[in-house]
Every structure is written in C-alpha cells, then in structure tokens.
Amino acid sequence: MRRILMGLLGLMLMFVVSGCGTTTALDTYSFGNKVVNVGASEIIVPTPFDLGKLANPTITDDGYPITVYQNGDANFITTIKAMTVAPGKPLPTPLARAEYSRDHEYKHYFGDSLQWENTAITLDGVPAVESTGLYTVKNKQIRFLQYTFISNGVLWNIAYQYAADSTVGAEALKLVEGKIQIIKKEG
C-alpha cells in the first residue's frame, strides 16, 4: 500500500512540475504585429503568427477590389480584408459592410447557426463597428470578433476566429482584442 501511495504522490509531483500539460496562447504562439499598407492607409494588426497575402486582389460579390491577408491553425484564425473604391461606387459605411459581411458571407455559409451582434465603437480614435458572434460548422462552434472601419479611402475588415472550446484561442483573442493601430488617420 505504501508503494502505491508513494507512486501516486510521485505521479502527482510530476504533473505539478510539468504544469499538468496545459498549454497557453503564449506557449503556443509568438505574438507580433503585421503592418499593412493599402492605398494611402496603413494599419498595424496584432496577430499570433505571420499572415500571408493572397497573390492578387480579388473583386467582392458587390464589385469592390479587395486585398486579403490570412493565416490560422486549429486554435485561431486572423483575416484582414482591405476594400478600395470601385469605379462609380463609393465605399459603404462600416456598419453597411459589417451587415453585408453578416448577410452575404457568414449567413451564406453558416445559415441559422449564426449569432451576430454589431456595436459602434472607437478603435484607435476612429469610428468603427465591432461585430461579435458565434456560428457552427461541422458540429463545432466558432467564436469571432470583427472590426470594420474606414481609414484614408480604405475600408478595413479585420476578423479573429477561434474554436469556442479552445482555451488557447480564447486567450489569443484577449491578447489581440482592441489593439489594432491606425497609423495614417484621415483629417
């Protein structure tokens, strides 16, 4: 009996010393900032990994040129979209673009599982829309936080997503939330 007790105590000590195998966002990622320039606008976006840029700007379903940066893993995804004016079309307002994103991007793919809330905020001194919510894909719930704002003729849409059951993803979001810097402000 004493051997079993000593063995269990040794095992417990091993778990305590090893941290019980828990992994944090800081253990998983090397956080940094991505500087993005599109047109006359420049922003700095905190992210847990480097972002790749799609080779060529694409055109949105509603006709706007858009540049996309993205990267992610099983715990966390960062996406930056920079929309510029289309011939004969002014940029939509941040709220109109957030609602377009909700109705034509998220709802299109995730249907009735989508929960979405828009809040007017100020992000680094610039009026913005913060969209938060939850959707389900392949029986897995995904949480997201999205910022939409205009700076120097560019409509920015920055989205962070993570699996709702990922503590690493939730921690990563807390480390980047609200920390976008808008370098070249209008006016």
Sine and cosine of phi, psi and omega as CSV:
sin_phi,cos_phi,sin_psi,cos_psi,sin_omega,cos_omega
0.00,0.00,-0.67,0.74,-0.02,-1.00
-0.89,0.46,-0.62,0.79,0.03,-1.00
-0.89,0.46,-0.67,0.75,0.01,-1.00
-0.90,0.44,-0.71,0.70,0.01,-1.00
-0.88,0.48,-0.69,0.72,0.02,-1.00
-0.91,0.42,-0.61,0.79,0.04,-1.00
-0.90,0.44,-0.69,0.72,0.03,-1.00
-0.91,0.42,-0.67,0.74,0.05,-1.00
-0.89,0.46,-0.64,0.77,0.05,-1.00
-0.89,0.45,-0.66,0.75,0.05,-1.00
-0.90,0.44,-0.69,0.72,0.02,-1.00
-0.88,0.47,-0.67,0.74,0.03,-1.00
-0.88,0.47,-0.64,0.77,0.03,-1.00
-0.89,0.46,-0.68,0.74,0.03,-1.00
-0.91,0.42,-0.64,0.77,0.01,-1.00
-0.90,0.43,-0.72,0.70,-0.03,-1.00
-0.92,0.39,-0.61,0.79,-0.05,-1.00
-0.99,0.11,-0.06,1.00,-0.01,-1.00
0.99,0.16,0.31,0.95,0.04,-1.00
0.86,0.52,0.32,0.95,0.06,-1.00
0.97,0.25,0.18,0.98,0.01,-1.00
-0.96,0.27,0.57,-0.82,0.02,-1.00
-0.85,-0.53,0.70,-0.72,0.03,-1.00
-0.95,-0.32,0.17,-0.99,0.04,-1.00
-0.88,0.47,-0.61,0.79,0.01,-1.00
-0.94,0.35,-0.47,0.88,0.10,-1.00
-0.96,0.29,-0.51,0.86,-0.13,-0.99
-1.00,0.04,-0.63,0.78,-0.14,-0.99
-0.85,-0.52,0.36,-0.93,0.15,-0.99
-0.94,-0.35,1.00,-0.08,-0.10,-0.99
-0.93,0.37,0.58,-0.82,0.04,-1.00
-0.39,-0.92,-0.23,-0.97,-0.02,-1.00
-0.82,-0.57,0.63,-0.77,0.08,-1.00
-0.96,-0.28,0.86,-0.50,0.08,-1.00
-1.00,-0.01,0.81,-0.58,-0.04,-1.00
-0.82,-0.58,0.79,-0.61,0.05,-1.00
-0.90,-0.45,0.81,-0.58,0.14,-0.99
-0.68,-0.74,0.81,-0.58,-0.06,-1.00
0.84,0.55,-0.75,-0.66,0.00,-1.00
-1.00,-0.07,0.18,0.98,-0.06,-1.00
-0.95,-0.30,0.59,-0.81,0.03,-1.00
-0.63,-0.78,0.75,-0.67,0.04,-1.00
-0.74,-0.67,0.32,-0.95,0.11,-0.99
-0.84,-0.54,0.84,-0.54,-0.07,-1.00
-0.90,-0.43,0.84,-0.54,0.09,-1.00
-0.95,0.31,0.64,-0.77,-0.03,-1.00
-0.41,-0.91,0.49,-0.87,0.00,-1.00
-0.99,0.15,-0.03,1.00,0.02,-1.00
-0.39,-0.92,0.22,-0.97,0.02,-1.00
-0.93,0.36,0.51,-0.86,-0.03,-1.00
-0.94,-0.34,0.65,-0.76,0.09,-1.00
-1.00,-0.07,0.52,-0.85,0.00,-1.00
-0.97,-0.24,0.72,-0.69,0.12,-0.99
-0.86,0.51,0.64,-0.77,-0.13,-0.99
-0.81,0.59,-0.71,0.71,-0.04,-1.00
-0.80,-0.61,0.58,-0.81,0.12,-0.99
-0.86,0.50,0.55,-0.83,0.02,-1.00
-0.93,-0.36,0.07,-1.00,0.05,-1.00
-0.93,-0.38,0.77,-0.64,0.03,-1.00
-0.94,0.35,0.24,-0.97,0.03,-1.00
-0.84,0.54,-0.48,0.88,-0.01,-1.00
-0.99,-0.14,0.29,0.96,0.20,-0.98
1.00,-0.05,0.17,0.99,-0.02,-1.00
-0.99,-0.13,0.67,-0.74,0.13,-0.99
-0.92,0.39,0.67,-0.75,-0.04,-1.00
-0.63,-0.78,0.70,-0.72,0.09,-1.00
-0.96,-0.26,0.71,-0.71,-0.10,-1.00
-0.82,-0.58,0.73,-0.68,0.15,-0.99
-0.87,-0.49,0.63,-0.78,-0.02,-1.00
-0.32,-0.95,0.45,-0.89,0.21,-0.98
-0.23,-0.97,0.36,-0.93,0.01,-1.00
-0.06,-1.00,0.08,-1.00,0.09,-1.00
-0.56,-0.83,-0.25,-0.97,-0.05,-1.00
-0.91,0.42,-0.35,0.94,-0.04,-1.00
-0.99,-0.13,-0.50,0.86,-0.21,-0.98
-0.38,-0.92,0.60,-0.80,0.06,-1.00
-0.73,-0.68,0.70,-0.71,0.11,-0.99
-0.88,-0.47,0.75,-0.66,0.05,-1.00
-0.74,-0.68,0.75,-0.66,0.09,-1.00
-0.87,-0.48,0.79,-0.61,0.09,-1.00
-0.85,-0.53,0.76,-0.65,0.02,-1.00
-0.87,-0.50,0.92,-0.38,-0.05,-1.00
-0.98,-0.21,0.71,-0.70,0.07,-1.00
-0.91,-0.41,0.20,-0.98,-0.07,-1.00
-0.89,0.46,0.52,-0.86,0.09,-1.00
-0.98,-0.21,0.45,-0.89,0.02,-1.00
-0.81,0.59,0.85,-0.53,0.03,-1.00
0.96,0.27,0.16,0.99,-0.01,-1.00
-0.76,-0.65,0.86,-0.51,0.10,-1.00
-0.96,0.28,0.30,-0.95,0.07,-1.00
-0.91,0.43,0.60,-0.80,0.12,-0.99
-0.95,0.33,0.28,-0.96,0.09,-1.00
-0.94,0.35,0.35,-0.94,0.07,-1.00
-0.84,0.55,-0.66,0.75,0.02,-1.00
-0.90,0.43,-0.69,0.72,0.02,-1.00
-0.88,0.48,-0.62,0.78,0.00,-1.00
-0.95,0.31,-0.61,0.79,0.06,-1.00
-0.88,0.47,-0.67,0.74,0.02,-1.00
-0.93,0.37,-0.60,0.80,0.08,-1.00
-0.89,0.46,-0.72,0.70,0.03,-1.00
-0.84,0.53,-0.70,0.71,0.02,-1.00
-0.88,0.48,-0.79,0.62,-0.15,-0.99
-0.98,0.22,-0.56,0.83,-0.13,-0.99
-0.95,-0.31,-0.25,0.97,0.02,-1.00
-0.94,-0.35,-0.91,0.42,-0.06,-1.00
-0.92,0.40,-0.79,0.61,-0.03,-1.00
-0.89,0.46,-0.57,0.82,0.01,-1.00
-0.85,0.52,-0.66,0.75,-0.05,-1.00
-1.00,-0.03,-0.50,0.86,-0.16,-0.99
-0.89,-0.45,-0.05,1.00,0.16,-0.99
0.80,0.60,-0.68,-0.73,-0.11,-0.99
-0.94,0.35,-0.21,0.98,0.01,-1.00
-0.96,0.29,-0.25,0.97,-0.09,-1.00
-0.95,0.31,0.79,-0.61,0.18,-0.98
-0.90,-0.43,0.76,-0.65,-0.15,-0.99
-0.61,-0.80,0.68,-0.74,0.07,-1.00
-0.65,-0.76,0.77,-0.64,0.07,-1.00
-0.97,-0.24,0.65,-0.76,0.06,-1.00
-0.71,-0.71,0.75,-0.66,0.09,-1.00
-0.97,0.25,0.79,-0.62,0.00,-1.00
-0.68,-0.73,0.07,-1.00,0.20,-0.98
-0.90,-0.44,0.82,-0.58,-0.03,-1.00
-0.91,-0.42,0.94,-0.35,-0.04,-1.00
0.77,0.64,0.67,0.74,0.06,-1.00
1.00,0.10,0.05,1.00,-0.04,-1.00
-0.90,-0.43,0.70,-0.71,0.07,-1.00
-0.88,0.48,0.69,-0.73,-0.05,-1.00
-0.52,-0.85,0.20,-0.98,0.13,-0.99
-0.90,-0.44,0.79,-0.61,0.09,-1.00
-0.97,-0.23,0.85,-0.52,0.03,-1.00
-0.94,-0.35,0.76,-0.65,0.04,-1.00
-0.77,-0.63,0.41,-0.91,0.04,-1.00
0.14,-0.99,-0.27,-0.96,-0.13,-0.99
-0.49,-0.87,0.61,-0.79,0.14,-0.99
-0.58,-0.82,0.23,-0.97,-0.02,-1.00
-0.87,-0.49,0.75,-0.67,0.09,-1.00
-0.69,-0.73,0.79,-0.61,-0.03,-1.00
0.77,0.64,0.74,0.67,0.02,-1.00
0.88,0.48,0.36,0.93,0.03,-1.00
-0.85,-0.52,0.76,-0.65,0.02,-1.00
-1.00,0.07,0.70,-0.71,-0.01,-1.00
-0.85,-0.53,0.79,-0.62,0.09,-1.00
-0.99,-0.11,0.47,-0.88,0.04,-1.00
-0.57,-0.82,0.38,-0.92,0.11,-0.99
-0.68,-0.74,0.79,-0.62,-0.05,-1.00
-0.73,-0.68,0.69,-0.73,0.08,-1.00
-0.92,-0.40,0.72,-0.69,0.03,-1.00
-0.77,-0.64,0.80,-0.60,-0.02,-1.00
-0.37,-0.93,0.25,-0.97,0.04,-1.00
-0.91,-0.42,0.69,-0.72,0.09,-1.00
-0.59,-0.80,0.86,-0.51,0.07,-1.00
0.75,0.66,0.78,0.63,0.10,-1.00
0.98,0.19,0.22,0.98,0.04,-1.00
-0.82,-0.58,0.77,-0.64,0.09,-1.00
-1.00,-0.09,0.89,-0.45,-0.05,-1.00
-0.99,-0.15,0.62,-0.78,0.08,-1.00
-0.70,-0.72,0.95,-0.31,-0.02,-1.00
-0.92,-0.40,0.84,-0.55,-0.06,-1.00
-0.83,-0.56,0.68,-0.73,0.12,-0.99
-0.89,-0.46,0.72,-0.69,0.01,-1.00
-0.71,-0.70,0.54,-0.84,0.06,-1.00
-0.44,-0.90,0.44,-0.90,0.06,-1.00
-0.90,0.44,0.76,-0.64,-0.08,-1.00
-0.85,0.53,-0.45,0.89,-0.01,-1.00
-1.00,-0.06,0.13,0.99,-0.02,-1.00
-1.00,-0.08,0.94,-0.34,0.06,-1.00
-0.92,0.39,-0.54,0.84,0.04,-1.00
-0.90,0.43,-0.69,0.73,0.03,-1.00
-0.89,0.45,-0.68,0.73,0.02,-1.00
-0.90,0.44,-0.65,0.76,0.04,-1.00
-0.91,0.41,-0.66,0.75,0.01,-1.00
-0.87,0.50,-0.68,0.74,0.01,-1.00
-0.87,0.49,-0.69,0.73,0.00,-1.00
-0.88,0.48,-0.49,0.87,-0.02,-1.00
-0.98,0.18,-0.30,0.95,-0.01,-1.00
-0.91,-0.40,-0.29,0.96,-0.10,-0.99
-0.83,0.55,0.80,-0.59,0.08,-1.00
0.95,0.30,0.18,0.98,-0.11,-0.99
-0.96,-0.28,0.27,0.96,0.06,-1.00
-0.94,0.35,0.69,-0.72,0.04,-1.00
-0.94,-0.35,0.74,-0.68,0.02,-1.00
-0.96,-0.29,0.96,-0.30,-0.17,-0.99
-0.98,0.19,-0.76,0.65,-0.04,-1.00
-0.97,-0.24,1.00,-0.04,-0.03,-1.00
-1.00,0.03,0.45,-0.90,0.01,-1.00
-0.97,0.26,0.43,-0.90,0.11,-0.99
1.00,0.07,0.00,0.00,0.00,0.00
